[in-house]
Amino acid sequence: MKFGIFEHMDDSGVPLGKQIENRLTLIEAFDRHGFYAYHLAEHHGTPLGLAPSPGIFLAAVAQRTKRLRFGPLCYSLPLYHPIRLIEEICMLDHMSNGRLEFGVGRGVSPIEVGFFGVNPEDGARQFPEALKLIKQGLTSDELTFKGEFYNFNKVPMVLKPVQKPFPPLWYGVLTPNAAYWAALEGAHLVTLLPAAPARAVIDQYRIEWKKLGRSEDKLPLMGICRHVVVAEGADAALRIAERGYRPWLKHMELLWNQHGMKLPLGLPPEIGPLLQAGAAFAGTPQQFKAYVEDQAKATGANYFVCDVAFGNLTLEESMRTTELIATQVMPSLATP
């Protein structure tokens, strides 16, 4: 099992400059303690995402870390000019000496996509075309492309990524149907789903991978993402998780509520039901170790992604969770 980190970078209640510095300090700890990768969501026009330009924030991450891999999860491809994004990917890969992870998607929120004048109904066609174009640009000296949404003629591709042919692909998956595309692209995947539906996604990914004639020992990372609070006492961890979840959920629902729409994830108003269902964790290091083992067995995942900084959790609380996972759980469960 590898251990990674995911976050939305939602508003923690401190000034933005302070929050950014706090997060970079925390990310330095992820690097120091040997977490595999840091994944950052992209959101716009909402306190759910205070790093709406992931590339700018990740440029700072590249300079503040030495081993930690990192990347967006994900770039909302229809919101980017492909040429600019190709160049940004190459810059970040060089700034980190080849540690960029390339998460892709079409934008989970039709509201946010609409802010940019992009038709969310086009996403199912525009996203794969954008990805095809970007992959071509990352591997060509000159880009010529004709499609429904993009047309380029003999554009010089001066920059090239460190990682060949391009940085590893990642995809957030919510249904088993998406497993075919992810397997076809050889993409690593992460899901927020509880154990049973997560198992369906991961099992389908394995099936699609095998259908493509690929070796089981070459399987990409297949991850589950969970809110995680670890403390010396279970009651203290529960109080922290309950307090942090409420503003995080408020941020998650805000735009949907403002536009009279229902958040599609069906999240409960308190974290309790998620904890009971095993879709989040709050407890001691010993309890967390058992939880990770149970989740790995239940889902078939080989990558456990922790969201340790959400809502109004303080830097000290998130740092303590990080340290306890790294010193008391990862030594017996983590793989290189």
Secondary structure, 3 states (H helix, E strand, C coil): CEEEEEECCCCCCCCHHHHHHHHHHHHHHHHHCCCCEEEECCCCCCCCCCCCCHHHHHHHHHHHCCCCEEEECCEEHHHCCHHHHHHHHHHHHHHCCCCECEEEECCCCHHHHHHCCCCHHHHHHHHHHHHHHHHHHHCCCEEEEECCCCEEEEEECCCCCCCCCCCCEEEECCCHHHHHHHHHHCCEEEECCCHHHHHHHHHHHHHHHHHCCCCHHHCCCEEEEEEEEECCCHHHHHHHHHHHHHHHHHHHHHHHHHCCCCCCCCCCCCCHHHHHHCCEEEECHHHHHHHHHHHHHHHCCCEEEEECCCCCCCHHHHHHHHHHHHHHCHHHHCCC
